[in-house]
Amino acid sequence: MGAGAAALGRAALVLLYYGFSIGITFYNKWLVKSFPFPLLATLLHLLLIFALSALFRALARCRSGRPRATLSWADCLRRAAPAALSTSLDIGLSNWSFLYVTVSLYTMTKSSAILFILLFSLLFKLEEMRLALVLVVLLIAGGLFMFTYKSTQFNTQGFMLVLCASFLGGVRWTLTQILMQKAELGLPLSVSEKLFHFHEAGMLLCLEICILFLATRLLGDHLSLLNWLGFAVCLSGISLHVILKAINTKGEKTLNLNEEASSDPDLELLLHHTEHGEEEEDVETIQQH
């Protein structure tokens, strides 16, 4: 009964995530048509987020009775400001692009953000250069080229806006990861898997497929066979990246567990006795033969 309730709760959260994520994309497209001032809308959006964050922060402090993590002005300007600036520009340019591009072209081009995340991860030495990463980059870039090549609804200005937003998205998430990994700032909980319960990046792939399908059905976006093939190639690159990250994460967890076990004297003594017992059993077996 408990497992069933947990599964239903998880399914409900996934549906809510899909509904809000897909809805915000189509809502932004509708809003920009009705209110063609995307940068002003972005400013109001960020101000609202700031006010709500301050409210929830105050409520959490009152409920727990403990002070929240606070950054000094030096840390805000030197570490948090670059991530905040890239975030605001990413959102602003993304909303601006809706004046010129279709939802399908926006979705496909915005997926190239993972390409820039990889590049900046290599630049800041968060990732190591591997042949598999080169393949990921080629698949995503090639798929994006196929998707936009001779597209009937292609707009150069809008495409460049989304591409710049994707570039800034790479800067944004890389800087955010670096910021959250600074233990002395007291922010690791902000990206904790225990807080968000989100560790299946494959959900994002399904989300892109849903948005493209709805864009063709509801908004009349036209996609040729070459466009769909390009989408499939790009999707394969993103899937490969997700698989590689999952394998690396699993390997890192296993390595950490081994290191913790080797540092624990009780576990080390237990392992020693186990290995010693196995050796004695092997000797007895040889003597019997």
C-alpha positions in Angstrom: 0.0 0.0 0.0 2.8 2.4 0.9 4.7 1.6 -2.4 1.5 2.1 -4.4 0.8 5.5 -2.8 4.4 6.5 -3.4 4.2 5.5 -7.1 0.9 7.4 -7.5 2.5 10.5 -5.8 5.5 10.2 -8.1 3.3 9.9 -11.2 1.3 13.0 -10.1 4.5 15.0 -9.7 5.7 14.0 -13.2 2.3 15.0 -14.7 2.5 18.3 -12.9 6.0 18.9 -14.1 5.1 18.1 -17.7 2.0 20.2 -17.5 3.7 23.3 -16.1 6.8 22.9 -18.4 4.8 22.5 -21.6 2.3 25.1 -20.5 4.9 27.8 -19.8 6.4 27.3 -23.3 3.1 27.8 -25.1 2.0 30.5 -22.6 5.2 32.5 -23.3 4.5 32.3 -27.1 1.0 33.5 -26.5 2.1 36.3 -24.1 4.7 37.7 -26.5 2.0 37.9 -29.3 -0.4 39.7 -27.0 2.2 41.8 -25.1 5.2 42.3 -27.5 7.6 43.5 -24.8 9.5 40.4 -23.8 12.3 42.0 -21.9 9.8 44.0 -19.7 7.8 40.7 -19.1 11.1 39.0 -18.1 11.9 41.8 -15.7 8.5 41.5 -14.0 8.9 37.7 -13.9 12.2 37.9 -12.2 10.9 40.5 -9.7 8.0 38.2 -8.8 10.4 35.3 -8.3 12.6 37.5 -6.0 9.6 38.5 -3.9 8.3 34.9 -3.6 11.8 33.6 -2.7 12.1 36.3 0.0 8.7 35.3 1.3 9.4 31.6 1.5 12.8 32.2 2.9 11.2 34.3 5.8 8.6 31.6 6.4 11.2 28.9 6.5 13.3 30.9 9.0 10.2 31.4 11.2 9.2 27.8 11.1 12.6 26.3 11.8 13.9 29.1 14.0 17.3 28.8 12.4 19.0 31.4 10.3 19.2 30.8 6.6 22.5 30.7 4.6 23.6 34.3 3.8 26.1 35.5 1.3 28.3 38.5 1.8 28.2 41.3 -0.7 31.6 40.3 -1.9 30.4 36.7 -2.6 27.2 38.0 -4.2 29.1 40.2 -6.7 32.0 37.9 -7.3 30.2 34.5 -7.4 26.5 34.8 -7.5 26.2 37.9 -9.9 27.7 36.2 -13.0 25.3 33.3 -12.6 22.3 35.6 -12.0 23.2 37.8 -15.0 23.5 34.9 -17.4 20.2 33.5 -16.1 18.4 36.8 -16.7 19.8 37.2 -20.2 19.0 33.5 -21.0 15.4 34.0 -20.0 15.1 37.4 -21.7 16.5 36.3 -25.0 14.4 33.2 -25.0 11.3 35.2 -24.5 12.4 37.7 -27.2 12.9 35.0 -29.7 9.2 34.0 -29.6 8.5 37.2 -31.6 10.2 35.5 -34.6 10.4 31.7 -34.2 7.9 28.9 -33.9 7.6 26.8 -30.8 9.2 23.8 -32.6 12.2 25.7 -33.8 12.6 27.3 -30.3 12.4 23.9 -28.6 14.9 22.3 -30.9 17.4 25.1 -30.9 17.2 25.5 -27.1 18.1 21.9 -26.7 21.5 22.8 -27.9 22.1 24.3 -24.5 23.5 21.0 -23.4 26.2 21.5 -26.1 27.4 24.7 -24.4 27.1 23.1 -21.0 29.5 20.4 -22.1 31.9 23.0 -23.6 32.0 25.1 -20.5 32.3 22.0 -18.3 35.4 21.1 -20.2 36.7 24.7 -20.0 36.2 24.9 -16.2 37.5 21.3 -15.9 34.2 19.9 -14.5 34.4 17.2 -17.2 37.3 15.4 -18.7 37.8 15.3 -22.5 36.6 11.9 -23.8 35.9 10.5 -27.2 32.3 9.9 -26.2 31.8 13.6 -25.4 33.1 14.5 -28.9 30.5 12.1 -30.3 27.8 13.8 -28.2 28.8 17.2 -29.5 28.8 16.0 -33.2 25.4 14.4 -32.8 23.7 17.4 -31.3 25.3 19.9 -33.6 24.6 17.7 -36.7 21.0 17.2 -35.6 20.4 20.9 -35.1 21.9 21.6 -38.6 19.5 19.1 -40.1 16.6 20.5 -38.3 17.1 24.0 -39.4 18.4 23.3 -42.9 15.9 24.6 -45.5 13.2 24.9 -42.9 10.1 26.6 -44.3 9.5 28.5 -41.0 13.2 29.4 -40.3 13.9 32.9 -39.1 17.5 34.0 -38.8 17.0 36.7 -36.2 15.0 34.5 -33.9 17.3 31.6 -34.4 20.3 33.7 -33.3 18.4 34.9 -30.3 17.7 31.3 -29.2 21.2 30.3 -29.9 22.6 33.1 -27.8 20.1 32.1 -25.1 21.4 28.5 -25.3 25.0 29.8 -25.0 24.1 31.8 -21.9 22.3 28.8 -20.6 25.6 26.8 -20.8 27.3 29.6 -18.9 24.4 29.8 -16.4 24.3 26.1 -15.4 28.0 25.8 -15.3 28.4 28.8 -13.0 25.5 27.6 -10.9 27.2 24.2 -10.5 30.4 25.8 -9.4 28.5 28.1 -7.0 26.6 25.2 -5.4 29.7 23.1 -5.0 31.3 25.8 -2.7 30.6 24.1 0.7 31.7 27.2 2.6 28.8 29.1 1.2 26.3 26.7 2.7 24.3 26.2 -0.5 24.6 22.4 -1.3 21.1 21.7 -0.2 19.8 23.9 -3.0 20.7 21.3 -5.6 20.2 18.2 -3.4 18.5 15.2 -5.0 16.7 14.8 -1.7 15.1 18.2 -2.1 13.9 18.0 -5.7 13.6 14.1 -6.1 14.6 14.6 -9.7 17.4 12.4 -11.0 16.0 11.0 -14.3 17.1 13.4 -17.0 15.3 11.2 -19.5 12.1 13.0 -18.5 13.5 16.1 -20.3 13.8 14.1 -23.6 10.1 13.0 -23.4 9.2 16.6 -22.6 10.8 17.9 -25.9 8.9 15.3 -27.9 5.6 16.3 -26.3 6.3 20.0 -27.1 7.1 19.3 -30.7 4.1 17.1 -31.1 1.7 19.7 -29.6 3.3 22.5 -31.7 2.6 20.6 -34.9 -1.0 19.8 -33.8 -2.1 23.0 -32.0 0.0 25.7 -33.7 0.4 24.3 -37.2 4.2 24.2 -37.1 5.5 22.5 -40.3 8.2 19.9 -40.0 9.7 18.1 -42.9 11.2 14.6 -42.9 14.7 16.1 -42.7 13.6 18.1 -39.7 12.4 15.1 -37.9 15.5 13.2 -38.8 17.6 16.0 -37.4 15.5 15.9 -34.2 16.2 12.2 -33.9 19.9 12.7 -34.4 20.0 15.5 -31.8 17.9 13.4 -29.4 20.4 10.5 -29.7 23.2 12.8 -28.8 21.3 14.1 -25.7 20.4 10.5 -24.8 24.1 9.4 -25.0 25.0 12.3 -22.8 22.4 11.3 -20.2 23.6 7.6 -20.3 27.2 8.7 -19.8 26.4 11.0 -16.9 24.4 8.1 -15.3 27.3 5.7 -15.7 29.8 8.3 -14.3 27.6 9.1 -11.4 27.2 5.4 -10.5 30.9 4.9 -10.7 31.6 7.9 -8.5 29.1 6.6 -5.9 30.7 3.1 -5.9 34.2 4.7 -5.5 33.1 6.8 -2.6 31.5 3.8 -0.9 34.8 1.9 -1.3 36.8 4.8 0.1 34.5 5.1 3.1 34.7 1.4 3.7 38.5 1.4 3.5 38.7 4.4 5.9 36.5 2.6 8.5 38.7 0.3 10.7 35.9 -2.0 11.7 34.9 -2.7 8.1 38.6 -3.1 7.2 39.0 -5.6 10.0 35.9 -7.5 8.9 37.1 -7.6 5.3 40.5 -8.9 6.6 38.9 -11.7 8.6 36.7 -12.6 5.6 39.6 -12.8 3.2 41.6 -14.8 5.8 38.8 -17.3 6.2 38.5 -17.7 2.5 42.2 -18.5 2.3 41.9 -21.1 5.0 39.0 -22.8 3.2 41.1 -22.9 0.0 44.0 -24.6 1.8 41.7 -27.2 3.4 40.2 -28.0 0.0 43.7 -28.5 -1.6 44.7 -30.8 1.3 41.6 -32.9 0.9 42.4 -33.4 -2.8 
